[in-house]
Amino acid sequence: MARSSAGRWLGGSISILAAPALLACLATPAFGLTGGAPTPSGRAPPPPSRSGSPDPAPSAGAVTLLSATTSPRKSFYYGARSPRLRYEIAADQASNDLRIDVVGEDGQVVKTFYRNDVAPETPDSVRWDGAAGDGRPAPNGRYSFRIAPQVGGPAARRASSSSAASLSLAFQLYAYAFPILGPHDYGGAAGRFGAARSGHTHEGQDVMAKCGTPLIAARGGRVQYSGYQGAAGNYVIVDGVGTGYDFGYMHLLEPSPLQAGMTVRTGEPIGLVGQTGDATACHLHFEIWTPPGWYEGGSPIDPLPLLQQWDAYS
């Protein structure tokens, strides 16, 4: 085995029995922050909007929407961009008490924001962090914002008479992002988890892609290690926020701009596909380790089923 620059061994025990537990964990992540695209200069993303409280004596006129948009259309937990609704109402009274619901595909309201004394023709916005009303994260799926008076009644619709239908304010929310932004494939049997190696077994999944293809964080969190090792080449290890699992990215083309102790968001850049270290072709060697983590007493598990899930919607 070859010792890593972080003072740990690239090799060790393999546990494929942990995969079902990880699948369950990733299906209900413990954090509900969202977004995907990187922010300029790595700045922290804006905080989510406060839920607010309903007005004790709510009042609203006949409310219609002058404008309403949602962005981005795809978001990720603990990402750089949260789903954001921007809207502007028209109404026949000067002050209006509104509720803005986040609604799932099944029609269930998962989160409500209260906005009191909203004036007509005044732009406003709401940013959702992916947490449901009970504070737990909402599951993967399609959601939509819905704007309505607190006093009850139908959701606000377009002010234009050309369309009586509600605006489409839908977006997708996912817990994890596929780590390669470009064409790729999963190679052959030699690149699978558990394949024989000299003195050890393969502890991850190789994903083949052209050198220079961008890599992003499948799950944001704290960077545990970032450096170079003879077998792994340039590599990064991220402690996935809220999961207890560590995620490893190896053979990067160049040293990652991320350093140990930094925070990376889901979907943010971590480097480029390369062929550094003990590699015979351009590819990402991707690992997932169970708690307590990468060479901290955890065990590597087969990441292929999860990669295929993330690949399907990314």
ZADO-1210 file (C-alpha; in nm, 4 decimals, padded with zeros to 6 digits):
<atoms>
<atom x="00.0000" y="00.0000" z="00.0000" code="MET" pos="1"/>
<atom x="00.1020" y="00.3605" z="-00.0479" code="ALA" pos="2"/>
<atom x="00.0771" y="00.6079" z="00.2315" code="ARG" pos="3"/>
<atom x="-00.1136" y="00.9277" z="00.1544" code="SER" pos="4"/>
<atom x="00.0168" y="01.2793" z="00.2091" code="SER" pos="5"/>
<atom x="-00.2395" y="01.3119" z="00.4862" code="ALA" pos="6"/>
<atom x="-00.0614" y="01.0340" z="00.6750" code="GLY" pos="7"/>
<atom x="-00.3196" y="00.7643" z="00.5948" code="ARG" pos="8"/>
<atom x="-00.3170" y="00.4427" z="00.3943" code="TRP" pos="9"/>
<atom x="-00.4771" y="00.4073" z="00.0530" code="LEU" pos="10"/>
<atom x="-00.6173" y="00.0615" z="00.1114" code="GLY" pos="11"/>
<atom x="-00.7962" y="-00.1266" z="00.3845" code="GLY" pos="12"/>
<atom x="-01.1101" y="-00.3198" z="00.4576" code="SER" pos="13"/>
<atom x="-01.4080" y="-00.3189" z="00.2234" code="ILE" pos="14"/>
<atom x="-01.7688" y="-00.3183" z="00.3374" code="SER" pos="15"/>
<atom x="-02.0402" y="-00.3647" z="00.0777" code="ILE" pos="16"/>
<atom x="-02.2984" y="-00.4305" z="00.3473" code="LEU" pos="17"/>
<atom x="-02.3010" y="-00.0607" z="00.4321" code="ALA" pos="18"/>
<atom x="-02.4468" y="00.0406" z="00.0956" code="ALA" pos="19"/>
<atom x="-02.8156" y="-00.0071" z="00.1915" code="PRO" pos="20"/>
<atom x="-02.7620" y="00.2034" z="00.5028" code="ALA" pos="21"/>
<atom x="-02.6056" y="00.4796" z="00.2972" code="LEU" pos="22"/>
<atom x="-02.8880" y="00.4679" z="00.0452" code="LEU" pos="23"/>
<atom x="-03.1337" y="00.5192" z="00.3288" code="ALA" pos="24"/>
<atom x="-02.9245" y="00.8007" z="00.4721" code="CYS" pos="25"/>
<atom x="-02.8924" y="00.9777" z="00.1380" code="LEU" pos="26"/>
<atom x="-03.2633" y="00.9443" z="00.0738" code="ALA" pos="27"/>
<atom x="-03.3341" y="01.1492" z="00.3879" code="THR" pos="28"/>
<atom x="-03.0365" y="01.3829" z="00.4327" code="PRO" pos="29"/>
<atom x="-02.9988" y="01.5645" z="00.7602" code="ALA" pos="30"/>
<atom x="-02.9432" y="01.9081" z="00.6103" code="PHE" pos="31"/>
<atom x="-03.1817" y="02.1068" z="00.3941" code="GLY" pos="32"/>
<atom x="-02.9689" y="02.3709" z="00.2222" code="LEU" pos="33"/>
<atom x="-02.9993" y="02.3857" z="-00.1525" code="THR" pos="34"/>
<atom x="-02.8484" y="02.5185" z="-00.4717" code="GLY" pos="35"/>
<atom x="-02.6071" y="02.4081" z="-00.7392" code="GLY" pos="36"/>
<atom x="-02.4127" y="02.6732" z="-00.9245" code="ALA" pos="37"/>
<atom x="-02.1009" y="02.8203" z="-00.7650" code="PRO" pos="38"/>
<atom x="-02.1090" y="03.1668" z="-00.6172" code="THR" pos="39"/>
<atom x="-01.8491" y="03.4255" z="-00.7247" code="PRO" pos="40"/>
<atom x="-01.5198" y="03.3950" z="-00.5377" code="SER" pos="41"/>
<atom x="-01.6637" y="03.1187" z="-00.3192" code="GLY" pos="42"/>
<atom x="-01.8741" y="03.3595" z="-00.1159" code="ARG" pos="43"/>
<atom x="-02.1291" y="03.2068" z="00.1193" code="ALA" pos="44"/>
<atom x="-02.4753" y="03.1866" z="-00.0397" code="PRO" pos="45"/>
<atom x="-02.7486" y="03.4215" z="00.0832" code="PRO" pos="46"/>
<atom x="-02.9412" y="03.2937" z="00.3864" code="PRO" pos="47"/>
<atom x="-03.2925" y="03.1522" z="00.3468" code="PRO" pos="48"/>
<atom x="-03.5941" y="03.3742" z="00.4048" code="SER" pos="49"/>
<atom x="-03.7567" y="03.3795" z="00.7452" code="ARG" pos="50"/>
<atom x="-04.0870" y="03.1986" z="00.7669" code="SER" pos="51"/>
<atom x="-04.2628" y="03.4896" z="00.9354" code="GLY" pos="52"/>
<atom x="-04.5922" y="03.4658" z="01.1218" code="SER" pos="53"/>
<atom x="-04.9498" y="03.5013" z="01.0012" code="PRO" pos="54"/>
<atom x="-05.1230" y="03.8309" z="01.0686" code="ASP" pos="55"/>
<atom x="-05.3661" y="03.7917" z="01.3642" code="PRO" pos="56"/>
<atom x="-05.6329" y="03.9694" z="01.1602" code="ALA" pos="57"/>
<atom x="-05.5360" y="03.9035" z="00.7988" code="PRO" pos="58"/>
<atom x="-05.6681" y="04.1183" z="00.5196" code="SER" pos="59"/>
<atom x="-05.6142" y="04.1191" z="00.1450" code="ALA" pos="60"/>
<atom x="-05.7816" y="04.2603" z="-00.1609" code="GLY" pos="61"/>
<atom x="-05.8349" y="04.0877" z="-00.4936" code="ALA" pos="62"/>
<atom x="-05.4764" y="03.9780" z="-00.5578" code="VAL" pos="63"/>
<atom x="-05.3298" y="03.9005" z="-00.8990" code="THR" pos="64"/>
<atom x="-04.9700" y="03.8575" z="-01.0116" code="LEU" pos="65"/>
<atom x="-04.8002" y="04.1181" z="-01.2263" code="LEU" pos="66"/>
<atom x="-04.4910" y="03.8978" z="-01.2405" code="SER" pos="67"/>
<atom x="-04.3533" y="03.5836" z="-01.0782" code="ALA" pos="68"/>
<atom x="-04.0434" y="03.3779" z="-01.1563" code="THR" pos="69"/>
<atom x="-03.8550" y="03.0941" z="-00.9895" code="THR" pos="70"/>
<atom x="-03.4835" y="03.0235" z="-01.0201" code="SER" pos="71"/>
<atom x="-03.2874" y="02.8069" z="-01.0462" code="PRO" pos="72"/>
<atom x="-03.5016" y="02.5311" z="-01.1900" code="ARG" pos="73"/>
<atom x="-03.2739" y="02.2647" z="-01.0409" code="LYS" pos="74"/>
<atom x="-03.1241" y="02.2903" z="-00.6915" code="SER" pos="75"/>
<atom x="-02.9157" y="02.0741" z="-00.4605" code="PHE" pos="76"/>
<atom x="-02.8986" y="02.0370" z="-00.0842" code="TYR" pos="77"/>
<atom x="-02.6255" y="02.2453" z="00.0731" code="TYR" pos="78"/>
<atom x="-02.5637" y="02.4087" z="-00.2609" code="GLY" pos="79"/>
<atom x="-02.4757" y="02.7617" z="-00.3564" code="ALA" pos="80"/>
<atom x="-02.8163" y="02.8607" z="-00.4913" code="ARG" pos="81"/>
<atom x="-03.1479" y="02.8090" z="-00.3142" code="SER" pos="82"/>
<atom x="-03.4822" y="02.8069" z="-00.4968" code="PRO" pos="83"/>
<atom x="-03.5952" y="03.1685" z="-00.5058" code="ARG" pos="84"/>
<atom x="-03.9341" y="03.3169" z="-00.5914" code="LEU" pos="85"/>
<atom x="-03.9475" y="03.6759" z="-00.7165" code="ARG" pos="86"/>
<atom x="-04.2942" y="03.8232" z="-00.7479" code="TYR" pos="87"/>
<atom x="-04.4963" y="04.1429" z="-00.7717" code="GLU" pos="88"/>
<atom x="-04.8680" y="04.1667" z="-00.7075" code="ILE" pos="89"/>
<atom x="-05.1563" y="04.3853" z="-00.8160" code="ALA" pos="90"/>
<atom x="-05.4399" y="04.4376" z="-00.5673" code="ALA" pos="91"/>
<atom x="-05.7369" y="04.6672" z="-00.5028" code="ASP" pos="92"/>
<atom x="-05.6191" y="04.7579" z="-00.1537" code="GLN" pos="93"/>
<atom x="-05.2954" y="04.9133" z="-00.0338" code="ALA" pos="94"/>
<atom x="-05.1866" y="04.6448" z="00.2131" code="SER" pos="95"/>
<atom x="-05.2208" y="04.2696" z="00.1674" code="ASN" pos="96"/>
<atom x="-05.1381" y="03.9738" z="00.3923" code="ASP" pos="97"/>
<atom x="-05.0067" y="03.6853" z="00.1856" code="LEU" pos="98"/>
<atom x="-04.8935" y="03.3297" z="00.2371" code="ARG" pos="99"/>
<atom x="-04.6428" y="03.1657" z="00.0040" code="ILE" pos="100"/>
<atom x="-04.6512" y="02.7868" z="00.0086" code="ASP" pos="101"/>
<atom x="-04.3946" y="02.5405" z="-00.1184" code="VAL" pos="102"/>
<atom x="-04.6034" y="02.2591" z="-00.2627" code="VAL" pos="103"/>
<atom x="-04.4895" y="01.9086" z="-00.3548" code="GLY" pos="104"/>
<atom x="-04.6021" y="01.7007" z="-00.6522" code="GLU" pos="105"/>
<atom x="-04.8618" y="01.5342" z="-00.4325" code="ASP" pos="106"/>
<atom x="-05.0211" y="01.8712" z="-00.3525" code="GLY" pos="107"/>
<atom x="-04.8972" y="01.8708" z="00.0077" code="GLN" pos="108"/>
<atom x="-04.7627" y="02.1951" z="00.1509" code="VAL" pos="109"/>
<atom x="-04.4118" y="02.1354" z="00.2892" code="VAL" pos="110"/>
<atom x="-04.3280" y="02.4924" z="00.3891" code="LYS" pos="111"/>
<atom x="-04.5156" y="02.8215" z="00.4325" code="THR" pos="112"/>
<atom x="-04.3820" y="03.1773" z="00.4344" code="PHE" pos="113"/>
<atom x="-04.5997" y="03.4596" z="00.5664" code="TYR" pos="114"/>
<atom x="-04.5694" y="03.8059" z="00.4196" code="ARG" pos="115"/>
<atom x="-04.7750" y="04.0761" z="00.5893" code="ASN" pos="116"/>
<atom x="-04.8671" y="04.4197" z="00.4560" code="ASP" pos="117"/>
<atom x="-04.7453" y="04.3575" z="00.1021" code="VAL" pos="118"/>
<atom x="-04.8067" y="04.6605" z="-00.1182" code="ALA" pos="119"/>
<atom x="-04.9102" y="04.6335" z="-00.4837" code="PRO" pos="120"/>
<atom x="-04.6487" y="04.6889" z="-00.7524" code="GLU" pos="121"/>
<atom x="-04.3656" y="04.6339" z="-00.5028" code="THR" pos="122"/>
<atom x="-04.1141" y="04.3590" z="-00.5895" code="PRO" pos="123"/>
<atom x="-04.0620" y="04.0965" z="-00.3191" code="ASP" pos="124"/>
<atom x="-03.8847" y="03.7596" z="-00.2984" code="SER" pos="125"/>
<atom x="-03.8664" y="03.4412" z="-00.0933" code="VAL" pos="126"/>
<atom x="-03.5695" y="03.2044" z="-00.0741" code="ARG" pos="127"/>
<atom x="-03.6266" y="02.8456" z="00.0485" code="TRP" pos="128"/>
<atom x="-03.3471" y="02.6366" z="00.2005" code="ASP" pos="129"/>
<atom x="-03.5122" y="02.2996" z="00.1380" code="GLY" pos="130"/>
<atom x="-03.6242" y="02.2407" z="00.4976" code="ALA" pos="131"/>
<atom x="-03.9876" y="02.1483" z="00.5558" code="ALA" pos="132"/>
<atom x="-04.2037" y="02.3161" z="00.8159" code="GLY" pos="133"/>
<atom x="-04.0841" y="02.0759" z="01.0860" code="ASP" pos="134"/>
<atom x="-03.7211" y="02.1614" z="01.0119" code="GLY" pos="135"/>
<atom x="-03.6465" y="01.8314" z="00.8424" code="ARG" pos="136"/>
<atom x="-03.5280" y="01.8331" z="00.4809" code="PRO" pos="137"/>
<atom x="-03.7799" y="01.7846" z="00.2066" code="ALA" pos="138"/>
<atom x="-03.7230" y="01.4735" z="-00.0074" code="PRO" pos="139"/>
<atom x="-03.6015" y="01.4755" z="-00.3660" code="ASN" pos="140"/>
<atom x="-03.8689" y="01.5812" z="-00.6088" code="GLY" pos="141"/>
<atom x="-04.0549" y="01.8508" z="-00.7960" code="ARG" pos="142"/>
<atom x="-04.1887" y="02.1494" z="-00.6035" code="TYR" pos="143"/>
<atom x="-04.3638" y="02.4758" z="-00.6798" code="SER" pos="144"/>
<atom x="-04.4287" y="02.8082" z="-00.5080" code="PHE" pos="145"/>
<atom x="-04.7912" y="02.9143" z="-00.4586" code="ARG" pos="146"/>
<atom x="-04.8988" y="03.2678" z="-00.3614" code="ILE" pos="147"/>
<atom x="-05.2369" y="03.3272" z="-00.1964" code="ALA" pos="148"/>
<atom x="-05.4068" y="03.5637" z="00.0524" code="PRO" pos="149"/>
<atom x="-05.3869" y="03.4604" z="00.4178" code="GLN" pos="150"/>
<atom x="-05.7626" y="03.5075" z="00.4434" code="VAL" pos="151"/>
<atom x="-05.8117" y="03.2058" z="00.2194" code="GLY" pos="152"/>
<atom x="-05.9232" y="03.1708" z="-00.1370" code="GLY" pos="153"/>
<atom x="-05.7520" y="03.0545" z="-00.4566" code="PRO" pos="154"/>
<atom x="-05.3887" y="03.1076" z="-00.5433" code="ALA" pos="155"/>
<atom x="-05.3020" y="03.4330" z="-00.7144" code="ALA" pos="156"/>
<atom x="-05.3006" y="03.4182" z="-01.0932" code="ARG" pos="157"/>
<atom x="-05.1674" y="03.6252" z="-01.3768" code="ARG" pos="158"/>
<atom x="-05.3045" y="03.9773" z="-01.3966" code="ALA" pos="159"/>
<atom x="-05.3227" y="03.9465" z="-01.7758" code="SER" pos="160"/>
<atom x="-05.6580" y="03.8345" z="-01.9125" code="SER" pos="161"/>
<atom x="-05.4748" y="03.6384" z="-02.1815" code="SER" pos="162"/>
<atom x="-05.4165" y="03.3512" z="-01.9405" code="SER" pos="163"/>
<atom x="-05.6329" y="03.2387" z="-01.6499" code="ALA" pos="164"/>
<atom x="-05.3912" y="02.9642" z="-01.5544" code="ALA" pos="165"/>
<atom x="-05.1596" y="02.9863" z="-01.2567" code="SER" pos="166"/>
<atom x="-04.7987" y="03.0696" z="-01.3341" code="LEU" pos="167"/>
<atom x="-04.5567" y="02.7796" z="-01.3541" code="SER" pos="168"/>
<atom x="-04.3247" y="02.8313" z="-01.0575" code="LEU" pos="169"/>
<atom x="-04.1886" y="02.4788" z="-01.0403" code="ALA" pos="170"/>
<atom x="-03.8362" y="02.3553" z="-00.9668" code="PHE" pos="171"/>
<atom x="-03.6511" y="02.0340" z="-00.8859" code="GLN" pos="172"/>
<atom x="-03.4769" y="01.9687" z="-00.5539" code="LEU" pos="173"/>
<atom x="-03.2076" y="01.7010" z="-00.5131" code="TYR" pos="174"/>
<atom x="-02.9792" y="01.5923" z="-00.2312" code="ALA" pos="175"/>
<atom x="-02.6716" y="01.5107" z="-00.4424" code="TYR" pos="176"/>
<atom x="-02.5139" y="01.6078" z="-00.7738" code="ALA" pos="177"/>
<atom x="-02.3332" y="01.3843" z="-01.0202" code="PHE" pos="178"/>
<atom x="-01.9647" y="01.4826" z="-00.9894" code="PRO" pos="179"/>
<atom x="-01.8651" y="01.4985" z="-01.3599" code="ILE" pos="180"/>
<atom x="-01.9858" y="01.7789" z="-01.5867" code="LEU" pos="181"/>
<atom x="-01.9385" y="01.6169" z="-01.9242" code="GLY" pos="182"/>
<atom x="-01.9525" y="01.2927" z="-02.1248" code="PRO" pos="183"/>
<atom x="-01.8486" y="00.9894" z="-01.9232" code="HIS" pos="184"/>
<atom x="-01.8885" y="00.6145" z="-01.8824" code="ASP" pos="185"/>
<atom x="-01.8289" y="00.3583" z="-01.6096" code="TYR" pos="186"/>
<atom x="-01.5567" y="00.1594" z="-01.7841" code="GLY" pos="187"/>
<atom x="-01.5076" y="-00.2121" z="-01.7407" code="GLY" pos="188"/>
<atom x="-01.4787" y="-00.4639" z="-01.4595" code="ALA" pos="189"/>
<atom x="-01.1290" y="-00.3500" z="-01.3628" code="ALA" pos="190"/>
<atom x="-01.2650" y="-00.0140" z="-01.2545" code="GLY" pos="191"/>
<atom x="-01.5369" y="-00.1527" z="-01.0304" code="ARG" pos="192"/>
<atom x="-01.5402" y="-00.1452" z="-00.6536" code="PHE" pos="193"/>
<atom x="-01.3710" y="-00.4576" z="-00.5126" code="GLY" pos="194"/>
<atom x="-01.1635" y="-00.5322" z="-00.8239" code="ALA" pos="195"/>
<atom x="-00.8289" y="-00.6920" z="-00.7480" code="ALA" pos="196"/>
<atom x="-00.5234" y="-00.4716" z="-00.7160" code="ARG" pos="197"/>
<atom x="-00.1661" y="-00.5481" z="-00.6211" code="SER" pos="198"/>
<atom x="-00.1764" y="-00.5988" z="-00.2453" code="GLY" pos="199"/>
<atom x="-00.5304" y="-00.4642" z="-00.1996" code="HIS" pos="200"/>
<atom x="-00.8672" y="-00.4263" z="-00.3648" code="THR" pos="201"/>
<atom x="-01.0162" y="-00.1323" z="-00.5512" code="HIS" pos="202"/>
<atom x="-01.1973" y="00.0899" z="-00.3020" code="GLU" pos="203"/>
<atom x="-01.4006" y="00.3048" z="-00.5370" code="GLY" pos="204"/>
<atom x="-01.5541" y="00.3377" z="-00.8811" code="GLN" pos="205"/>
<atom x="-01.3664" y="00.4657" z="-01.1842" code="ASP" pos="206"/>
<atom x="-01.5663" y="00.6986" z="-01.4089" code="VAL" pos="207"/>
<atom x="-01.4006" y="00.7552" z="-01.7442" code="MET" pos="208"/>
<atom x="-01.3991" y="01.1065" z="-01.8931" code="ALA" pos="209"/>
<atom x="-01.1665" y="01.3273" z="-02.0944" code="LYS" pos="210"/>
<atom x="-00.8877" y="01.4964" z="-01.9034" code="CYS" pos="211"/>
<atom x="-00.9892" y="01.8517" z="-01.8242" code="GLY" pos="212"/>
<atom x="-01.3591" y="01.7726" z="-01.7752" code="THR" pos="213"/>
<atom x="-01.4901" y="01.9778" z="-01.4785" code="PRO" pos="214"/>
<atom x="-01.5562" y="01.8045" z="-01.1469" code="LEU" pos="215"/>
<atom x="-01.8035" y="01.9255" z="-00.8857" code="ILE" pos="216"/>
<atom x="-01.8816" y="01.8245" z="-00.5277" code="ALA" pos="217"/>
<atom x="-02.1431" y="01.5497" z="-00.5164" code="ALA" pos="218"/>
<atom x="-02.2199" y="01.6602" z="-00.1616" code="ARG" pos="219"/>
<atom x="-02.0992" y="01.9792" z="-00.0029" code="GLY" pos="220"/>
<atom x="-01.9232" y="01.9934" z="00.3309" code="GLY" pos="221"/>
<atom x="-01.5833" y="02.0498" z="00.4893" code="ARG" pos="222"/>
<atom x="-01.2698" y="01.9646" z="00.2970" code="VAL" pos="223"/>
<atom x="-01.0763" y="01.7152" z="00.5085" code="GLN" pos="224"/>
<atom x="-00.7764" y="01.6600" z="00.2840" code="TYR" pos="225"/>
<atom x="-00.6440" y="01.8114" z="-00.0350" code="SER" pos="226"/>
<atom x="-00.3060" y="01.7156" z="-00.1706" code="GLY" pos="227"/>
<atom x="-00.1013" y="01.4713" z="-00.3739" code="TYR" pos="228"/>
<atom x="-00.0182" y="01.1050" z="-00.3148" code="GLN" pos="229"/>
<atom x="00.1710" y="00.8628" z="-00.5358" code="GLY" pos="230"/>
<atom x="-00.1236" y="00.6326" z="-00.6056" code="ALA" pos="231"/>
<atom x="-00.4145" y="00.8783" z="-00.5815" code="ALA" pos="232"/>
<atom x="-00.2419" y="01.1653" z="-00.7593" code="GLY" pos="233"/>
<atom x="-00.4082" y="01.4979" z="-00.6864" code="ASN" pos="234"/>
<atom x="-00.7026" y="01.4241" z="-00.4590" code="TYR" pos="235"/>
<atom x="-00.9693" y="01.5840" z="-00.2404" code="VAL" pos="236"/>
<atom x="-01.1682" y="01.4337" z="00.0483" code="ILE" pos="237"/>
<atom x="-01.4933" y="01.6060" z="00.1534" code="VAL" pos="238"/>
<atom x="-01.6835" y="01.5315" z="00.4733" code="ASP" pos="239"/>
<atom x="-02.0415" y="01.5324" z="00.3394" code="GLY" pos="240"/>
<atom x="-02.2420" y="01.7730" z="00.5515" code="VAL" pos="241"/>
<atom x="-02.5142" y="01.6091" z="00.7568" code="GLY" pos="242"/>
<atom x="-02.4338" y="01.2566" z="00.6380" code="THR" pos="243"/>
<atom x="-02.1325" y="01.1293" z="00.8346" code="GLY" pos="244"/>
<atom x="-01.9963" y="00.9962" z="00.5039" code="TYR" pos="245"/>
<atom x="-01.6776" y="01.1085" z="00.3308" code="ASP" pos="246"/>
<atom x="-01.6483" y="01.1523" z="-00.0454" code="PHE" pos="247"/>
<atom x="-01.3158" y="01.1116" z="-00.2261" code="GLY" pos="248"/>
<atom x="-01.2107" y="01.2432" z="-00.5683" code="TYR" pos="249"/>
<atom x="-00.8773" y="01.1214" z="-00.7069" code="MET" pos="250"/>
<atom x="-00.6415" y="01.1530" z="-01.0074" code="HIS" pos="251"/>
<atom x="-00.7311" y="01.5212" z="-01.0566" code="LEU" pos="252"/>
<atom x="-00.5507" y="01.6929" z="-01.3434" code="LEU" pos="253"/>
<atom x="-00.4115" y="01.9672" z="-01.1194" code="GLU" pos="254"/>
<atom x="-00.4092" y="02.0361" z="-00.7459" code="PRO" pos="255"/>
<atom x="-00.7569" y="02.1353" z="-00.6349" code="SER" pos="256"/>
<atom x="-00.8098" y="02.5008" z="-00.5431" code="PRO" pos="257"/>
<atom x="-00.9748" y="02.3698" z="-00.2265" code="LEU" pos="258"/>
<atom x="-00.7660" y="02.3364" z="00.0870" code="GLN" pos="259"/>
<atom x="-00.8253" y="02.1411" z="00.4068" code="ALA" pos="260"/>
<atom x="-01.0681" y="02.3199" z="00.6348" code="GLY" pos="261"/>
<atom x="-01.2486" y="02.5032" z="00.3553" code="MET" pos="262"/>
<atom x="-01.6196" y="02.4631" z="00.2882" code="THR" pos="263"/>
<atom x="-01.7490" y="02.3545" z="-00.0501" code="VAL" pos="264"/>
<atom x="-02.1136" y="02.3542" z="-00.1544" code="ARG" pos="265"/>
<atom x="-02.2932" y="02.0792" z="-00.3422" code="THR" pos="266"/>
<atom x="-02.2362" y="02.1375" z="-00.7115" code="GLY" pos="267"/>
<atom x="-01.9391" y="02.3711" z="-00.6694" code="GLU" pos="268"/>
<atom x="-01.6157" y="02.3093" z="-00.8662" code="PRO" pos="269"/>
<atom x="-01.3484" y="02.0973" z="-00.7012" code="ILE" pos="270"/>
<atom x="-01.1095" y="02.0358" z="-00.9914" code="GLY" pos="271"/>
<atom x="-01.0687" y="01.8670" z="-01.3311" code="LEU" pos="272"/>
<atom x="-01.0605" y="01.5055" z="-01.4450" code="VAL" pos="273"/>
<atom x="-00.6991" y="01.3943" z="-01.4813" code="GLY" pos="274"/>
<atom x="-00.4544" y="01.1065" z="-01.4916" code="GLN" pos="275"/>
<atom x="-00.2190" y="01.1878" z="-01.2058" code="THR" pos="276"/>
<atom x="-00.0804" y="00.9252" z="-00.9710" code="GLY" pos="277"/>
<atom x="-00.1212" y="00.5554" z="-01.0503" code="ASP" pos="278"/>
<atom x="-00.3607" y="00.5932" z="-01.3436" code="ALA" pos="279"/>
<atom x="-00.3434" y="00.4596" z="-01.6989" code="THR" pos="280"/>
<atom x="-00.6222" y="00.6739" z="-01.8472" code="ALA" pos="281"/>
<atom x="-00.8125" y="00.9934" z="-01.7782" code="CYS" pos="282"/>
<atom x="-01.0794" y="00.9249" z="-01.5184" code="HIS" pos="283"/>
<atom x="-01.2247" y="01.0120" z="-01.1797" code="LEU" pos="284"/>
<atom x="-01.1668" y="00.7564" z="-00.9055" code="HIS" pos="285"/>
<atom x="-01.4598" y="00.8195" z="-00.6693" code="PHE" pos="286"/>
<atom x="-01.4922" y="00.6796" z="-00.3173" code="GLU" pos="287"/>
<atom x="-01.7562" y="00.6881" z="-00.0415" code="ILE" pos="288"/>
<atom x="-01.6633" y="00.5992" z="00.3164" code="TRP" pos="289"/>
<atom x="-01.8988" y="00.5177" z="00.6021" code="THR" pos="290"/>
<atom x="-01.8840" y="00.6998" z="00.9385" code="PRO" pos="291"/>
<atom x="-01.6662" y="00.7940" z="01.1089" code="PRO" pos="292"/>
<atom x="-01.4979" y="00.8571" z="00.7757" code="GLY" pos="293"/>
<atom x="-01.2032" y="00.8123" z="00.5415" code="TRP" pos="294"/>
<atom x="-00.9351" y="00.6168" z="00.7293" code="TYR" pos="295"/>
<atom x="-01.0881" y="00.7272" z="01.0577" code="GLU" pos="296"/>
<atom x="-01.2485" y="00.3906" z="01.1285" code="GLY" pos="297"/>
<atom x="-01.4991" y="00.3943" z="00.8433" code="GLY" pos="298"/>
<atom x="-01.5086" y="00.1560" z="00.5488" code="SER" pos="299"/>
<atom x="-01.5342" y="00.2158" z="00.1739" code="PRO" pos="300"/>
<atom x="-01.8554" y="00.1092" z="00.0045" code="ILE" pos="301"/>
<atom x="-01.9548" y="00.0588" z="-00.3577" code="ASP" pos="302"/>
<atom x="-02.0481" y="00.4035" z="-00.4924" code="PRO" pos="303"/>
<atom x="-02.1756" y="00.2830" z="-00.8314" code="LEU" pos="304"/>
<atom x="-02.5484" y="00.2518" z="-00.7392" code="PRO" pos="305"/>
<atom x="-02.5485" y="00.6054" z="-00.6028" code="LEU" pos="306"/>
<atom x="-02.3522" y="00.7458" z="-00.8958" code="LEU" pos="307"/>
<atom x="-02.6064" y="00.5922" z="-01.1313" code="GLN" pos="308"/>
<atom x="-02.8937" y="00.7480" z="-00.9345" code="GLN" pos="309"/>
<atom x="-02.7340" y="01.0921" z="-00.9417" code="TRP" pos="310"/>
<atom x="-02.6405" y="01.0505" z="-01.3073" code="ASP" pos="311"/>
<atom x="-03.0043" y="00.9854" z="-01.3979" code="ALA" pos="312"/>
<atom x="-03.1248" y="01.3316" z="-01.2920" code="TYR" pos="313"/>
<atom x="-02.8132" y="01.5470" z="-01.3319" code="SER" pos="314"/>
</atoms>
